[in-house]
Amino acid sequence: MATADVLKPDFATRRKHFIFTDDHEQLRDSIRRFAIKELQPHAEEWEETTFPDWVFERMGELGFLGLDKPVEYGGQGGDYYTSLVLAEELVHAHCGGLGMGIAVQTDMTIPPVLKFGTEEQKQEWAVPAIAGKKILCLGITEPDAGSDVSGIKTRAVYDEANDEYVINGSKTFITNGHRAHAIVLVTKTDPDAGYDGFTLLLVPMDSPGVIREKRLQKLGMHASDTALLAFQDVRVPATAVLGQVGKGFYHIMWELQGERLIGAAASVAGAQQVFDRTLTYAKERTAFGRPIGRFQAIRHKFAEMATKIETARQMVYTTAWRFEHGEYPVREITMAKLYAARIAVEVADECIQIHGGNGYMKEYGIERSWRDLRLNRIGAGSDEIMLEVIGRSYGL
Ligand SMILES: Cc1cc2nc3c(=O)[nH]c(=O)nc-3n(C[C@H](O)[C@H](O)[C@H](O)COP(=O)(O)OP(=O)(O)OC[C@H]3O[C@@H](n4cnc5c(N)ncnc54)[C@H](O)[C@@H]3O)c2cc1C
């Protein structure tokens, strides 16, 4: 056989995944440049102070908050994959809390307003949110009910005389809760109607009776603001109902699918980033006269991590492809969310191990990746709830 015919493995292959076009790659490039140039230099400061509101305005100006949103509402009219690109590239800000705060806007609150909202609601909230001029938050979780959404107690009572709803209750762990202009609020409107007794309300956060209580201190995601909120006789007009009265539970379950898929994409991107940084470290750090990456024990850790990251990525991309083509693939989204969140935490943990003592030091930022990624096994539905959804989807 002539030398020219010998086929050698190409480990440097960089062909993009088939769901992405050249346009997606250009977008990827510009978001990455933006994150590195305009966000990353502030990451350390924002860990202490939370990221500032101008990030929303700047990203709105650049069109990044409406990549997959309709042009008539100020969006870019792109496909769902553009949203994946944003979630993936924002990891280059090195600021997990920022990525989460932005995702609440782009993938958790604007979508239900566009999907279920009236034209007035879209104009009032979605348009300025896409432009980065208004900030939104999502209120599902309460002090006494998180996984069990049907167990929430926040009540909205219809006052027929005034054609208003009167809201009483509280919400906790609310991302963007301190800075938001409005909240997509899950309420109970008919306690006797089971799953048909919930209603979503779009509540301006400056309404009398909305109290922004504590700024909660967290293990990770320090750059995001996380609020405990109280609602005391808050009155909103009946026009604040988002979607159908009594169908809020189904509406929020729909919302959670987008939240979980984008969370899975962010988990994969976070895992890849901490892997890449650790790979560089393992090639430079020496022990017993050689780079630590040349020990088989360490090499195999990288092999395991890379295989898991790639598996999770394929799950996310294939599920996104189904989503983009009009399917409602709840089982696959749930699997992708569960698996990506788990492996991201495993990867970050191994990366701390590979860094040795330096992995435990703040200076290297690896411990921060672990702290930030740890949330993904809890937020948007815990691992245990994901397993319940998957298990039940088989009729069990
Ligand atoms: C930083 C952060 C940001 C967040 N942002 C938001 C936000 O913006 N908006 C919002 O609404 N919420 C937000 N959340 C809330 C998050 O979605 C919930 O914490 C999550 O859904 C879990 O609910 P919980 O904390 O009440 O835990 P619980 O429901 O009390 O669960 C406690 C444990 O019991 C397990 N468990 C519960 N039910 C079952 C079951 N049926 N089978 C087996 N195990 C079970 C859980 O898996 C978990 O391990 C945020 C949370 C955090 C930490």
Ligand as a Chemical Component Dictionary entry (heavy atoms), coordinates in Angstrom:
data_LIG
# 
_chem_comp.id                   LIG 
_chem_comp.type                 NON-POLYMER 
_chem_comp.pdbx_formal_charge   0 
_chem_comp.three_letter_code    LIG 
# 
loop_
_chem_comp_atom.comp_id 
_chem_comp_atom.atom_id 
_chem_comp_atom.alt_atom_id 
_chem_comp_atom.type_symbol 
_chem_comp_atom.charge 
_chem_comp_atom.model_Cartn_x 
_chem_comp_atom.model_Cartn_y 
_chem_comp_atom.model_Cartn_z 
_chem_comp_atom.pdbx_ordinal 
LIG C1  C1  C 0 -30.012 29.520 42.522 1  
LIG C2  C2  C 0 -31.427 29.107 42.258 2  
LIG C3  C3  C 0 -32.181 29.827 41.343 3  
LIG C4  C4  C 0 -33.524 29.498 41.132 4  
LIG N1  N1  N 0 -34.285 30.281 40.296 5  
LIG C5  C5  C 0 -35.625 30.085 40.284 6  
LIG C6  C6  C 0 -36.474 31.005 39.594 7  
LIG O1  O1  O 0 -36.015 31.958 38.957 8  
LIG N2  N2  N 0 -37.822 30.803 39.655 9  
LIG C7  C7  C 0 -38.380 29.753 40.341 10 
LIG O2  O2  O 0 -39.588 29.640 40.357 11 
LIG N3  N3  N 0 -37.587 28.868 40.983 12 
LIG C8  C8  C 0 -36.237 29.006 40.983 13 
LIG N4  N4  N 0 -35.431 28.124 41.650 14 
LIG C9  C9  C 0 -36.068 27.014 42.377 15 
LIG C10 C10 C 0 -35.757 25.616 41.863 16 
LIG O3  O3  O 0 -36.406 25.370 40.643 17 
LIG C11 C11 C 0 -36.159 24.642 42.977 18 
LIG O4  O4  O 0 -35.209 24.800 44.013 19 
LIG C12 C12 C 0 -36.232 23.207 42.531 20 
LIG O5  O5  O 0 -37.303 22.992 41.665 21 
LIG C13 C13 C 0 -36.378 22.242 43.724 22 
LIG O6  O6  O 0 -37.401 22.633 44.574 23 
LIG P1  P1  P 0 -37.145 22.790 46.146 24 
LIG O7  O7  O 0 -35.889 23.575 46.322 25 
LIG O8  O8  O 0 -38.360 23.292 46.784 26 
LIG O9  O9  O 0 -36.832 21.335 46.665 27 
LIG P2  P2  P 0 -37.903 20.279 47.218 28 
LIG O10 O10 O 0 -39.041 20.187 46.276 29 
LIG O11 O11 O 0 -38.187 20.587 48.635 30 
LIG O12 O12 O 0 -37.057 18.930 47.140 31 
LIG C14 C14 C 0 -36.117 18.554 48.141 32 
LIG C15 C15 C 0 -35.554 17.195 47.752 33 
LIG O13 O13 O 0 -36.600 16.241 47.695 34 
LIG C16 C16 C 0 -36.596 15.622 46.412 35 
LIG N5  N5  N 0 -37.953 15.306 45.986 36 
LIG C17 C17 C 0 -39.029 16.126 45.952 37 
LIG N6  N6  N 0 -40.079 15.482 45.426 38 
LIG C18 C18 C 0 -39.674 14.233 45.139 39 
LIG C19 C19 C 0 -40.284 13.074 44.544 40 
LIG N7  N7  N 0 -41.556 13.107 44.143 41 
LIG N8  N8  N 0 -39.540 11.962 44.404 42 
LIG C20 C20 C 0 -38.243 11.920 44.789 43 
LIG N9  N9  N 0 -37.611 12.983 45.327 44 
LIG C21 C21 C 0 -38.307 14.103 45.500 45 
LIG C22 C22 C 0 -35.964 16.630 45.490 46 
LIG O14 O14 O 0 -35.432 16.039 44.323 47 
LIG C23 C23 C 0 -34.885 17.208 46.384 48 
LIG O15 O15 O 0 -33.772 16.368 46.384 49 
LIG C24 C24 C 0 -34.082 28.400 41.838 50 
LIG C25 C25 C 0 -33.309 27.655 42.720 51 
LIG C26 C26 C 0 -32.014 28.016 42.958 52 
LIG C27 C27 C 0 -31.223 27.222 43.965 53 
# 
loop_
_chem_comp_bond.comp_id 
_chem_comp_bond.atom_id_1 
_chem_comp_bond.atom_id_2 
_chem_comp_bond.value_order 
_chem_comp_bond.pdbx_ordinal 
LIG C1  C2  SING 1  
LIG C2  C3  SING 2  
LIG C2  C26 DOUB 3  
LIG C3  C4  DOUB 4  
LIG C4  N1  SING 5  
LIG C4  C24 SING 6  
LIG N1  C5  DOUB 7  
LIG C5  C6  SING 8  
LIG C5  C8  SING 9  
LIG C6  O1  DOUB 10 
LIG C6  N2  SING 11 
LIG N2  C7  SING 12 
LIG C7  O2  DOUB 13 
LIG C7  N3  SING 14 
LIG N3  C8  DOUB 15 
LIG C8  N4  SING 16 
LIG N4  C9  SING 17 
LIG N4  C24 SING 18 
LIG C9  C10 SING 19 
LIG C10 O3  SING 20 
LIG C10 C11 SING 21 
LIG C11 O4  SING 22 
LIG C11 C12 SING 23 
LIG C12 O5  SING 24 
LIG C12 C13 SING 25 
LIG C13 O6  SING 26 
LIG O6  P1  SING 27 
LIG P1  O7  DOUB 28 
LIG P1  O8  SING 29 
LIG P1  O9  SING 30 
LIG O9  P2  SING 31 
LIG P2  O10 DOUB 32 
LIG P2  O11 SING 33 
LIG P2  O12 SING 34 
LIG O12 C14 SING 35 
LIG C14 C15 SING 36 
LIG C15 O13 SING 37 
LIG C15 C23 SING 38 
LIG O13 C16 SING 39 
LIG C16 N5  SING 40 
LIG C16 C22 SING 41 
LIG N5  C17 SING 42 
LIG N5  C21 SING 43 
LIG C17 N6  DOUB 44 
LIG N6  C18 SING 45 
LIG C18 C19 SING 46 
LIG C18 C21 DOUB 47 
LIG C19 N7  SING 48 
LIG C19 N8  DOUB 49 
LIG N8  C20 SING 50 
LIG C20 N9  DOUB 51 
LIG N9  C21 SING 52 
LIG C22 O14 SING 53 
LIG C22 C23 SING 54 
LIG C23 O15 SING 55 
LIG C24 C25 DOUB 56 
LIG C25 C26 SING 57 
LIG C26 C27 SING 58 
# 
